[in-house]
Amino acid sequence: MGLSAKHLYEFGPFVLDADERVLLREGQPVSLAPKAFDTLLALIEKSGRIVGKDELLNRVWPDSFVEEGNLAFNISVLRKALAGGADDVQFIETVPKRGYRFVTPVRQMNDAGPDVLFESQTVSRVVIEEQREDFEPQIQISSPKDLVERAADTSSPPRTISKRSALIACVLVLGIVAVIAYLRVPGPTSPRTLAVLPFKPLAANSSDEYLELGMADALITRLSNLKQIVVRPTSSVLKYAAAGQDPIAAGRELAVDAVLDGSVQRSGDMIRVTVRLVRVGDGVPLWADKFDENFTNIFSVQDSISERMARALTLNLSGEEKNKITKRHTDDVEAYQLYLRGRYYWNKRTEGSYQKAVDFFQQAINKDSGYALAYSGLADSYSFLSSQGIQSPRDVFPLAEAAAKKAIELDDTLAEAHTSLAYVRLYYDWDWAGAEREYIRAIKLNPNYATPHHGYAYYLISTGRTDEAIAEIKRAQELDPLSLIINTDHAEFYYFARRPDQAIEQLQKAIELDPSFVRAHFLLGRAYAQKGNCEQAIAEFQKARSLEENGVEMLGALAQGYASCGKGPEARKVLSELLAIDSSNQHYVSPHWIASTYAALGDTNDGFAWLDKAFERRFGPLIYLKVNPIWDGLRSDPRFAERLKLVGLN
C-alpha cells in the first residue's frame, strides 16, 4: 500500500506529505507547529501564485478572528525552518500589501519515489497487513521501551517481519512520537525570563501609540512584581514597537525564554485585545486569547491577561503575588490614559519629551490624587530634567522629592517610588545613608527591577566600594541586557576604576547596540583620553557633539576633552562659548564642565571657583568627586579634601 501521490510535494531538498502532515528535509523530519504546517501547505498548493493574506487567514484559521500578525509570525517561522540557517535562501516571497508567494519550484510526486524513509513507511504498513490481513491496526504506545521490545519480538505470527524491517518501523514511529511530543509538550522547565512587546494595532489605520505602548508598560509593571520570572523593562522593548517585527527574533535579542505579543484596537467605547505567549526557543505557542470589552473595563482585561499568563507559565503564585499582578493603581480610565501618555514621552528621553511627561503625569494626578505610579513618574521626570543638564537642580529636585515622597505615602510597597526617592537622596541631598536605605528597600520589594540595581551601583562606586559597584551594575545588565544606558554606564565604572581597556571594550559593545547613542561616544572619548589615545579621544568627543548639536552638555564634554588631551587653544575656544551661554542665561550650563576644563588646563584657582559654583547650584554628579578622573588636576591641592567633606566623602 503506497502513499497517495496527489498529497506528496517535492521542492528543493524537501518532501511534504500532506496526508501524514510531515515535512522532511533529505529524509529527516522538520519540526513545525500545526498552524505553520497549514500555512506552508496552502502556499505550496498554489506554488508560483500570490496567495492573499485574507485567503491564508481563512484557510489556516477558519471561523476564527485572528490578527494579521499571527500570519506574519508563521511566515517568519517557515522561512527560518526552510532556510536552515542560510540567509541567502528564499522559499517564500512577500508581495507588499497583497500576500505571499511560494517561489521555489514544486513537483507533485507521482509515486513513492526512492526516498528511504518513504520505503520504510511502506514496509511498515506491509508488515502490519502481513501479520493479519483482516486486522485494522490500532497503535497504543506505552513507552519507547515497549516499542523497541515489540519491534525486536520475532516469536509469534507465522509470517514474521525481519529485524531490519522492525527496526525501520520502530525508528519511524519513534520519530513521529518525538515530533508530536516536541510540538505538544512544554519544555523541561517553564520560562523564567519574559519580554512583553509593545502591542500592535489590529488594523494599520487604527494605531494608538499611547495605548499600544501603555498596555505593554502596564503588564510589565504588574508582572515585574513576580519574583519567579525576570521581565524585561519597557525601555528595552521600545525598539520593537514598529509593525512587522518578528517576536521570536526580538525574544532572542532580548535573551528571554518567552515573549508576549499582542494587538489592541479601540473603536468608540469598545476595545479588542489579542495576545499570545510564545516560547522563543522553538516558536511553540504556550497560550493565546482574545478579549472584547468596553474600554472602561481595560483594567479587567489587564487583570485577565496577567492571571492567565501566569497560569500558562505554570507559576505557583503566593497570595501576595496574586494580589500584585491584579493590583490597580487607579480605577479612573482618564487618569490611566494620561499616565500612559506620560510614560510614552518619558521613555523618549529628550529635552522636550521630559517636559511633556511632566505635564501628562500632573494631569493624571489631577484626575486621581491617589495615583501613586503617576507621582513616581512625575518624580523621575523632574529628576531627569536636572541630571540631563536641562534645568538647574535647585529648580526641579525639590519637586521630584515631593512627588516621590507622596508616591511612597500612597503605596509604600511600590519599588518604583522608593527608587525615585533614592535618586533624590543621592544626587541632590547627598544623603548617603538615606539613599542606600531607599535603594535596598526597592531591591527587596522587586529584586528583578534593574533600575534600583543601576542606581545603587553608582552609590557604591562613589563611596569607593568598586568591586561591589561593578557586581551591582553587572546584575542590572543581566536583568536588562539590551538597555543602552546600563550597557554604557557599565563602562563608566571601569573608567572610574582606572581600567580604560575594559571601559573601551564595553563601550564598543554599547555602540553596536546604537551607533548614535551620544553618551556612549562621550564616555568612549574619556576612556581613550585616560589610556593616552588622544587622537581617538578627540574624534569621539567631536562625534558626541555632532550627535547633539543643540545641547550644552556635549559642548562642555568637548571642552573638557580638549583640555585633558593637552589641546589648550581648542579647549579655551569652546570654554568661551560655554561662559557666554552661562552669562546670557540662554540655557542652563552645568558648572562642573567649566571647573573640570580649568582643572585640566592647570588653572587651579579658576577650577576651584567654578567647582564651588557647582556646589552652590547643587550639581548632582559631585557625588563622583572622589573617583572621577576629571578632577585629577585639583586632587593634590589641600582645598580638594575640604570639598570632599562638603559632599560627605571624607
C-alpha positions as CSV (number, residue, x, y, z in Angstrom):
1,M,0.0,0.0,0.0
2,G,1.9,3.1,-1.2
3,L,1.4,6.7,-0.3
4,S,-1.1,8.8,-2.1
5,A,0.8,10.6,-4.9
6,K,-1.5,13.6,-5.1
7,H,-0.6,14.5,-1.5
8,L,3.2,14.4,-1.9
9,Y,5.0,17.6,-2.8
10,E,8.8,17.8,-3.5
11,F,10.8,21.1,-3.6
12,G,14.5,21.6,-3.1
13,P,15.7,19.1,-0.5
14,F,12.2,18.8,1.0
15,V,9.2,16.5,0.7
16,L,5.9,17.4,2.2
17,D,3.5,14.6,3.0
18,A,0.0,16.3,3.3
19,D,-1.7,13.0,4.5
20,E,0.8,12.3,7.3
21,R,1.3,16.1,7.9
22,V,5.1,15.6,7.9
23,L,7.8,17.8,6.3
24,L,11.1,16.0,5.5
25,R,14.5,17.5,4.7
26,E,16.6,14.9,3.0
27,G,14.6,12.2,4.8
28,Q,14.8,13.9,8.2
29,P,11.6,15.3,9.9
30,V,11.5,19.1,10.2
31,S,9.5,20.3,13.3
32,L,6.6,22.6,12.5
33,A,3.7,23.7,14.7
34,P,0.3,22.7,13.2
35,K,-0.7,26.2,12.0
36,A,2.8,26.7,10.4
37,F,2.3,23.5,8.5
38,D,-1.1,24.5,7.4
39,T,0.3,27.8,6.1
40,L,3.1,26.0,4.2
41,L,0.6,23.6,2.6
42,A,-1.6,26.4,1.5
43,L,1.3,28.2,-0.2
44,I,2.7,25.0,-1.8
45,E,-0.7,24.1,-3.3
46,K,-0.6,27.4,-5.2
47,S,3.1,27.5,-5.9
48,G,4.2,30.4,-8.0
49,R,0.9,32.3,-7.5
50,I,0.1,35.0,-5.0
51,V,-1.9,33.8,-2.0
52,G,-3.8,36.7,-0.4
53,K,-3.5,37.4,3.3
54,D,-7.2,37.1,3.8
55,E,-7.3,33.8,1.9
56,L,-4.5,32.4,4.1
57,L,-6.1,33.6,7.3
58,N,-9.4,31.9,6.3
59,R,-7.6,28.7,5.3
60,V,-5.4,28.4,8.4
61,W,-7.8,29.8,11.0
62,P,-11.3,29.1,9.7
63,D,-14.2,30.6,11.7
64,S,-11.8,32.5,13.9
65,F,-10.9,36.1,14.3
66,V,-7.2,36.3,14.1
67,E,-4.9,39.3,13.7
68,E,-2.6,39.5,10.7
69,G,0.4,39.4,12.9
70,N,-0.2,35.6,13.5
71,L,0.2,35.0,9.8
72,A,3.4,37.1,9.6
73,F,4.7,35.1,12.6
74,N,4.0,31.8,10.8
75,I,5.7,33.0,7.7
76,S,8.8,34.0,9.7
77,V,8.9,30.6,11.4
78,L,8.6,28.9,8.0
79,R,11.4,30.9,6.5
80,K,13.7,30.0,9.3
81,A,12.8,26.3,9.2
82,L,13.2,26.1,5.4
83,A,16.4,28.2,5.1
84,G,18.1,26.1,7.8
85,G,20.4,28.9,8.8
86,A,21.2,30.0,5.2
87,D,20.5,33.7,4.9
88,D,20.5,33.7,1.1
89,V,17.9,31.1,0.6
90,Q,14.3,32.3,-0.1
91,F,11.3,30.0,-0.5
92,I,8.5,32.4,0.4
93,E,8.2,35.9,-1.1
94,T,6.3,38.7,0.4
95,V,4.1,40.6,-2.0
96,P,3.6,44.0,-0.4
97,K,0.0,44.8,0.6
98,R,-1.2,41.6,-1.1
99,G,0.1,38.4,0.4
100,Y,2.8,35.8,-0.1
101,R,4.0,33.6,-2.9
102,F,5.9,30.3,-2.8
103,V,8.7,30.9,-5.3
104,T,10.6,27.6,-5.3
105,P,9.5,25.1,-8.0
106,V,7.3,22.4,-6.6
107,R,6.8,18.9,-8.1
108,Q,3.8,16.8,-7.2
109,M,5.2,13.3,-6.9
110,N,3.6,10.5,-8.9
111,D,5.0,7.7,-6.8
112,A,6.5,7.0,-3.5
113,G,9.9,7.7,-5.0
114,P,13.3,6.3,-4.0
115,D,13.4,8.1,-0.6
116,V,14.5,5.6,2.0
117,L,12.1,6.9,4.7
118,F,9.1,6.6,2.3
119,E,10.2,3.0,1.7
120,S,10.3,2.5,5.4
121,Q,6.8,3.7,5.8
122,T,5.6,1.4,3.0
123,V,7.4,-1.6,4.6
124,S,5.9,-0.9,8.0
125,R,2.4,-0.9,6.5
126,V,3.0,-4.1,4.6
127,V,4.3,-5.8,7.7
128,I,1.1,-4.9,9.6
129,E,-1.0,-6.3,6.8
130,E,1.1,-9.5,6.6
131,Q,0.6,-10.1,10.3
132,R,-3.2,-10.2,9.8
133,E,-4.9,-9.3,6.6
134,D,-8.3,-8.6,8.3
135,F,-6.8,-6.6,11.1
136,E,-7.2,-2.8,11.2
137,P,-4.2,-1.6,13.2
138,Q,-4.7,0.4,16.4
139,I,-1.4,1.5,17.8
140,Q,-1.2,2.1,21.5
141,I,2.1,3.4,22.6
142,S,3.1,2.9,26.2
143,S,6.7,3.9,26.1
144,P,9.7,3.9,23.8
145,K,11.0,0.8,25.6
146,D,7.8,-1.0,24.7
147,L,8.2,0.0,21.1
148,V,11.8,-1.4,20.9
149,E,10.7,-4.6,22.6
150,R,7.8,-5.1,20.3
151,A,9.9,-4.4,17.2
152,A,12.5,-6.9,18.3
153,D,10.0,-9.6,19.1
154,T,10.1,-12.3,16.4
155,S,8.4,-15.1,18.3
156,S,4.8,-15.2,17.2
157,P,2.9,-14.9,13.9
158,P,3.9,-17.3,11.3
159,R,4.7,-14.5,8.8
160,T,7.1,-12.6,11.0
161,I,8.9,-9.5,10.0
162,S,12.6,-9.2,9.6
163,K,14.7,-7.5,12.3
164,R,15.8,-4.8,9.8
165,S,12.1,-4.0,8.9
166,A,11.2,-4.0,12.5
167,L,13.9,-1.6,13.3
168,I,13.0,0.7,10.5
169,A,9.3,0.7,11.6
170,C,10.4,1.3,15.2
171,V,12.6,4.3,14.2
172,L,9.8,5.7,12.2
173,V,7.2,5.5,15.0
174,L,9.7,6.9,17.5
175,G,10.4,9.8,15.2
176,I,6.7,10.6,14.9
177,V,6.3,10.3,18.7
178,A,9.2,12.7,19.2
179,V,7.8,15.2,16.8
180,I,4.4,15.1,18.4
181,A,6.0,15.4,21.9
182,Y,8.1,18.3,20.7
183,L,5.1,20.2,19.4
184,R,2.7,19.4,22.2
185,V,4.7,19.1,25.4
186,P,6.3,22.1,27.2
187,G,10.0,22.1,27.8
188,P,11.5,20.6,30.9
189,T,11.4,24.0,32.7
190,S,8.9,26.8,32.4
191,P,10.1,30.2,31.1
192,R,11.9,32.2,33.6
193,T,12.6,35.3,31.5
194,L,9.9,37.2,29.7
195,A,9.5,40.2,27.3
196,V,6.2,41.9,26.8
197,L,6.5,43.6,23.4
198,P,4.7,46.8,22.6
199,F,1.2,46.0,21.3
200,K,0.4,46.5,17.6
201,P,-2.7,47.9,16.0
202,L,-5.1,45.2,14.7
203,A,-5.6,47.4,11.6
204,A,-2.9,49.6,10.1
205,N,-5.0,52.7,10.1
206,S,-6.1,52.4,13.7
207,S,-2.8,52.9,15.5
208,D,-2.8,54.4,19.0
209,E,0.8,54.6,20.2
210,Y,-0.1,55.6,23.7
211,L,-2.5,52.7,24.2
212,E,-0.2,50.2,22.4
213,L,2.9,51.0,24.5
214,G,0.8,51.6,27.5
215,M,-0.7,48.1,27.5
216,A,2.8,46.7,27.4
217,D,4.0,49.0,30.1
218,A,1.1,48.2,32.4
219,L,1.7,44.4,32.0
220,I,5.4,44.8,32.5
221,T,4.7,46.8,35.7
222,R,2.4,44.1,37.0
223,L,4.5,41.1,36.0
224,S,7.7,42.6,37.3
225,N,6.3,42.0,40.8
226,L,6.6,38.2,40.3
227,K,9.9,37.0,41.8
228,Q,9.8,33.7,39.8
229,I,10.4,35.5,36.5
230,V,12.5,38.3,35.1
231,V,10.6,40.7,32.9
232,R,12.5,43.0,30.6
233,P,11.6,46.7,31.3
234,T,9.7,49.0,28.9
235,S,12.9,50.8,27.9
236,S,14.3,47.5,26.4
237,V,11.3,46.7,24.3
238,L,10.6,50.1,22.8
239,K,12.6,49.4,19.7
240,Y,10.2,46.6,18.8
241,A,7.2,48.9,18.5
242,A,7.3,49.1,14.7
243,A,4.8,46.9,12.7
244,G,6.2,43.7,11.2
245,Q,8.7,43.0,14.0
246,D,9.4,39.3,14.4
247,P,8.6,38.4,18.0
248,I,10.9,35.4,18.1
249,A,13.8,37.4,16.8
250,A,13.0,40.1,19.4
251,G,13.0,37.4,22.1
252,R,16.4,36.1,21.0
253,E,17.9,39.6,21.0
254,L,16.4,40.2,24.5
255,A,17.7,36.9,25.7
256,V,14.4,35.7,27.1
257,D,12.6,32.4,27.3
258,A,9.2,33.7,26.1
259,V,7.6,36.7,24.6
260,L,4.1,38.1,25.0
261,D,3.0,39.5,21.6
262,G,-0.3,41.4,21.4
263,S,-2.5,43.6,19.4
264,V,-5.0,46.2,20.6
265,Q,-7.7,48.2,18.8
266,R,-10.2,50.7,20.2
267,S,-13.4,51.6,18.4
268,G,-15.6,54.1,20.2
269,D,-16.3,52.7,23.7
270,M,-15.1,49.2,22.8
271,I,-11.6,47.7,22.9
272,R,-10.4,44.4,21.4
273,V,-7.1,42.9,22.7
274,T,-5.5,39.7,21.3
275,V,-2.4,38.2,23.0
276,R,-0.2,35.2,22.6
277,L,2.6,33.8,24.7
278,V,5.3,32.2,22.6
279,R,8.3,30.1,23.6
280,V,11.4,31.7,22.0
281,G,13.5,28.5,21.7
282,D,11.2,26.7,19.3
283,G,8.4,29.1,18.5
284,V,5.7,27.0,20.2
285,P,2.7,29.0,21.4
286,L,2.2,28.5,25.1
287,W,-1.1,30.4,25.4
288,A,-3.3,32.7,23.3
289,D,-6.5,34.6,24.0
290,K,-8.8,37.3,22.7
291,F,-10.7,39.9,24.8
292,D,-13.6,42.2,23.6
293,E,-14.6,44.6,26.3
294,N,-15.9,48.1,27.0
295,F,-13.0,50.4,27.2
296,T,-13.9,51.3,30.8
297,N,-13.1,47.6,31.6
298,I,-9.5,47.9,30.3
299,F,-8.2,47.2,33.8
300,S,-10.2,43.9,33.8
301,V,-8.5,42.9,30.6
302,Q,-5.1,43.6,32.1
303,D,-6.1,41.5,35.2
304,S,-7.2,38.6,33.0
305,I,-4.0,38.7,30.8
306,S,-1.8,38.8,33.9
307,E,-3.5,35.9,35.7
308,R,-3.9,33.7,32.6
309,M,-0.3,34.3,31.5
310,A,0.9,33.4,35.0
311,R,-1.0,30.1,34.7
312,A,0.4,29.5,31.2
313,L,3.9,29.9,32.7
314,T,3.0,27.3,35.3
315,L,3.9,29.7,38.1
316,N,2.9,28.9,41.6
317,L,1.9,32.3,42.9
318,S,1.7,33.3,46.6
319,G,-1.4,35.2,47.7
320,E,0.7,38.4,47.8
321,E,1.9,37.8,44.2
322,K,-1.7,37.2,43.0
323,N,-2.7,40.5,44.6
324,K,0.2,42.3,43.0
325,I,-0.5,41.2,39.4
326,T,-4.1,42.3,39.6
327,K,-3.4,45.4,41.6
328,R,-4.9,48.6,40.1
329,H,-3.1,51.8,40.8
330,T,-6.1,53.7,39.6
331,D,-9.7,53.0,38.6
332,D,-10.0,56.2,36.7
333,V,-9.7,55.5,32.9
334,E,-8.9,59.1,32.1
335,A,-6.2,59.2,34.7
336,Y,-4.8,56.0,33.3
337,Q,-4.7,57.3,29.7
338,L,-2.9,60.4,30.9
339,Y,-0.4,58.3,32.7
340,L,0.2,56.2,29.6
341,R,1.0,59.4,27.7
342,G,3.4,60.5,30.4
343,R,5.3,57.2,30.3
344,Y,5.3,57.3,26.5
345,Y,7.1,60.7,26.5
346,W,9.3,59.9,29.4
347,N,10.6,56.8,27.5
348,K,11.6,59.1,24.6
349,R,14.4,60.6,26.8
350,T,14.7,64.0,25.1
351,E,14.6,67.5,26.5
352,G,11.2,68.3,25.1
353,S,9.7,64.9,26.0
354,Y,10.6,65.2,29.7
355,Q,8.6,68.4,30.0
356,K,5.6,66.8,28.2
357,A,5.9,63.8,30.5
358,V,5.7,66.2,33.5
359,D,2.6,67.7,32.1
360,F,0.8,64.4,31.5
361,F,1.7,62.9,34.8
362,Q,0.5,66.1,36.6
363,Q,-2.8,65.8,34.6
364,A,-3.2,62.2,35.7
365,I,-2.7,63.2,39.3
366,N,-5.3,66.0,38.9
367,K,-7.7,63.3,37.8
368,D,-6.8,60.9,40.6
369,S,-4.9,62.3,43.5
370,G,-4.2,58.8,44.9
371,Y,-2.4,57.6,41.8
372,A,1.0,56.5,43.3
373,L,2.6,55.4,40.0
374,A,1.8,58.8,38.4
375,Y,3.6,60.5,41.3
376,S,6.6,58.2,40.8
377,G,6.6,59.1,37.1
378,L,6.5,62.8,37.9
379,A,9.4,62.5,40.3
380,D,11.5,60.7,37.6
381,S,10.7,63.3,35.0
382,Y,11.8,66.2,37.3
383,S,15.0,64.4,38.3
384,F,16.0,63.7,34.7
385,L,15.4,67.3,33.7
386,S,18.3,68.1,36.1
387,S,20.6,65.0,35.5
388,Q,20.5,65.6,31.8
389,G,21.7,69.2,32.3
390,I,18.4,70.7,31.1
391,Q,17.3,72.6,34.2
392,S,19.0,73.6,37.5
393,P,19.0,71.0,40.3
394,R,17.6,73.6,42.7
395,D,14.6,74.2,40.4
396,V,13.5,70.6,39.9
397,F,14.9,68.3,42.5
398,P,12.7,69.6,45.4
399,L,9.7,68.9,43.1
400,A,11.0,65.4,42.4
401,E,11.4,64.8,46.2
402,A,7.8,65.9,47.0
403,A,6.4,63.7,44.2
404,A,8.4,60.6,45.3
405,K,7.5,61.0,49.0
406,K,3.8,61.3,48.0
407,A,4.1,58.1,46.0
408,I,5.5,56.3,49.0
409,E,2.9,57.8,51.3
410,L,0.2,56.4,49.0
411,D,1.9,53.0,48.4
412,D,4.9,52.0,50.5
413,T,5.2,48.7,48.5
414,L,5.9,50.4,45.2
415,A,9.6,49.7,44.2
416,E,9.4,52.5,41.6
417,A,8.6,55.1,44.3
418,H,11.5,54.1,46.5
419,T,13.8,54.2,43.6
420,S,12.7,57.7,42.7
421,L,13.3,58.9,46.2
422,A,16.7,57.2,46.4
423,Y,17.8,59.1,43.3
424,V,16.9,62.4,45.0
425,R,18.6,61.4,48.3
426,L,21.8,60.6,46.4
427,Y,22.1,63.2,43.7
428,Y,20.5,66.2,45.5
429,D,20.6,65.7,49.2
430,W,23.9,63.8,49.3
431,D,22.2,61.8,52.0
432,W,24.3,58.7,51.7
433,A,22.6,56.6,54.4
434,G,19.1,57.7,53.1
435,A,20.0,56.8,49.5
436,E,21.3,53.4,50.4
437,R,18.3,52.7,52.6
438,E,15.9,53.5,49.7
439,Y,17.8,51.6,47.1
440,I,17.9,48.5,49.3
441,R,14.2,48.8,50.1
442,A,13.4,49.0,46.3
443,I,15.6,46.0,45.5
444,K,13.9,44.0,48.3
445,L,10.5,44.9,47.0
446,N,11.4,43.9,43.5
447,P,14.7,42.2,43.1
448,N,14.2,41.8,39.3
449,Y,13.8,45.5,38.7
450,A,17.0,46.7,37.0
451,T,16.8,50.4,37.8
452,P,17.5,50.3,41.6
453,H,20.4,48.0,41.0
454,H,21.7,50.5,38.4
455,G,21.3,53.4,40.9
456,Y,22.8,51.5,43.8
457,A,25.9,50.7,41.8
458,Y,26.6,54.5,41.5
459,Y,26.1,54.8,45.2
460,L,28.7,52.1,45.8
461,I,31.3,53.4,43.3
462,S,31.0,56.9,44.7
463,T,31.9,55.6,48.2
464,G,34.9,53.7,46.9
465,R,33.3,50.2,47.0
466,T,34.5,49.4,43.5
467,D,34.1,45.6,43.4
468,E,30.6,45.8,44.9
469,A,29.7,48.5,42.4
470,I,30.8,46.5,39.4
471,A,28.9,43.4,40.6
472,E,25.8,45.5,41.0
473,I,25.9,47.1,37.6
474,K,26.5,43.7,36.1
475,R,23.4,42.5,37.9
476,A,21.4,45.4,36.4
477,Q,22.7,44.4,32.9
478,E,21.7,40.8,33.4
479,L,18.2,41.9,34.2
480,D,18.1,44.4,31.2
481,P,20.7,43.2,28.7
482,L,19.7,45.5,25.9
483,S,19.5,48.7,27.9
484,L,21.6,51.3,26.2
485,I,22.1,53.3,29.3
486,I,23.0,50.3,31.5
487,N,25.4,48.9,28.9
488,T,27.0,52.4,28.6
489,D,27.2,53.2,32.3
490,H,28.7,49.8,32.9
491,A,31.8,51.1,31.1
492,E,31.9,54.3,33.3
493,F,32.6,52.1,36.3
494,Y,35.8,50.8,34.6
495,Y,36.7,54.4,33.8
496,F,36.3,55.5,37.4
497,A,38.4,52.4,38.5
498,R,41.2,53.5,36.1
499,R,40.7,50.4,33.8
500,P,40.4,52.1,30.4
501,D,40.8,48.9,28.3
502,Q,37.8,47.3,29.9
503,A,35.9,50.6,29.5
504,I,36.7,50.8,25.8
505,E,35.7,47.2,25.2
506,Q,32.3,47.6,27.0
507,L,31.6,50.9,25.2
508,Q,32.2,49.4,21.8
509,K,29.5,46.8,22.7
510,A,27.2,49.6,23.7
511,I,27.8,51.4,20.4
512,E,27.0,48.3,18.5
513,L,23.5,48.4,20.1
514,D,23.0,52.0,18.9
515,P,25.8,53.8,17.0
516,S,24.0,57.1,17.5
517,F,23.9,57.0,21.3
518,V,25.6,60.2,22.4
519,R,26.6,59.2,25.9
520,A,28.5,56.1,24.7
521,H,30.7,58.2,22.4
522,F,31.3,60.8,25.1
523,L,32.4,58.1,27.6
524,L,34.5,56.4,24.9
525,G,36.3,59.7,24.4
526,R,37.0,59.8,28.1
527,A,38.3,56.2,28.1
528,Y,40.6,56.8,25.2
529,A,41.9,60.0,26.8
530,Q,42.6,58.0,30.0
531,K,44.5,55.5,28.0
532,G,46.5,58.2,26.3
533,N,45.0,57.8,22.8
534,C,44.1,61.4,22.3
535,E,43.5,61.4,18.6
536,Q,40.8,58.7,19.1
537,A,39.5,60.5,22.2
538,I,39.0,63.8,20.3
539,A,37.3,62.1,17.5
540,E,34.8,60.5,19.9
541,F,34.2,63.9,21.7
542,Q,33.5,65.5,18.3
543,K,31.2,62.7,17.4
544,A,29.2,63.1,20.6
545,R,29.0,66.8,19.9
546,S,27.8,66.3,16.3
547,L,25.1,64.0,17.6
548,E,23.8,66.6,20.0
549,E,24.4,69.9,18.2
550,N,21.9,71.9,20.1
551,G,22.7,70.6,23.5
552,V,25.1,72.3,26.0
553,E,26.2,69.1,27.8
554,M,28.3,67.8,24.9
555,L,29.8,71.2,24.3
556,G,31.1,71.0,27.9
557,A,32.3,67.5,27.3
558,L,34.2,68.6,24.2
559,A,35.9,71.5,26.1
560,Q,37.0,69.1,28.9
561,G,38.1,66.6,26.4
562,Y,40.3,69.0,24.5
563,A,41.9,70.2,27.8
564,S,42.5,66.6,29.1
565,C,44.4,65.9,25.8
566,G,46.6,68.9,26.0
567,K,44.8,70.9,23.3
568,G,44.7,74.2,25.2
569,P,43.7,76.6,22.4
570,E,40.8,74.4,21.3
571,A,39.7,73.9,24.9
572,R,39.7,77.7,25.6
573,K,37.8,78.4,22.5
574,V,35.0,76.1,23.4
575,L,35.2,77.2,27.0
576,S,34.5,80.8,25.9
577,E,31.3,79.6,24.2
578,L,30.2,77.9,27.5
579,L,30.9,81.0,29.5
580,A,28.9,83.2,27.1
581,I,25.9,80.8,27.3
582,D,26.1,80.8,31.1
583,S,26.3,84.6,31.4
584,S,23.4,85.1,28.9
585,N,21.1,82.6,30.7
586,Q,20.2,81.2,27.3
587,H,20.4,77.7,28.7
588,Y,21.4,76.1,31.9
589,V,25.1,75.2,32.0
590,S,26.4,72.6,34.4
591,P,29.3,74.4,36.1
592,H,31.3,71.3,36.6
593,W,32.2,71.3,32.8
594,I,33.8,74.7,33.2
595,A,35.5,73.7,36.5
596,S,36.9,70.4,35.1
597,T,38.1,72.2,31.9
598,Y,40.0,74.7,34.0
599,A,41.4,71.9,36.2
600,A,42.7,70.0,33.1
601,L,44.2,73.2,31.7
602,G,46.1,73.7,35.0
603,D,44.1,76.8,36.0
604,T,43.7,75.6,39.6
605,N,42.1,78.8,41.1
606,D,39.5,79.1,38.4
607,G,38.9,75.4,38.7
608,F,38.1,75.7,42.4
609,A,36.0,78.8,41.8
610,W,33.7,77.0,39.4
611,L,33.7,73.9,41.5
612,D,32.3,76.0,44.3
613,K,29.6,77.2,41.9
614,A,28.8,73.6,41.2
615,F,28.3,73.1,45.0
616,E,26.2,76.2,45.1
617,R,23.9,75.0,42.3
618,R,23.8,71.6,44.0
619,F,25.1,69.7,40.9
620,G,24.3,66.1,41.4
621,P,27.3,64.2,39.9
622,L,29.5,65.8,42.5
623,I,28.9,62.5,44.3
624,Y,31.6,61.1,41.9
625,L,34.2,63.7,43.2
626,K,36.2,61.0,45.0
627,V,36.6,58.7,42.0
628,N,36.1,60.8,38.8
629,P,39.5,61.3,36.9
630,I,38.3,64.7,35.6
631,W,39.2,66.2,39.0
632,D,42.8,64.9,39.0
633,G,44.1,68.4,38.2
634,L,42.7,69.6,41.6
635,R,43.2,66.4,43.7
636,S,46.7,67.2,45.1
637,D,45.6,70.7,46.4
638,P,44.6,70.7,50.1
639,R,41.4,72.5,49.2
640,F,40.1,69.4,47.4
641,A,39.8,67.4,50.6
642,E,37.6,70.2,52.0
643,R,35.3,69.9,49.0
644,L,35.1,66.1,49.6
645,K,33.8,66.8,53.1
646,L,31.1,69.1,51.7
647,V,29.6,66.3,49.7
648,G,30.0,63.8,52.6
649,L,33.0,61.9,51.2
650,N,35.8,62.2,53.7
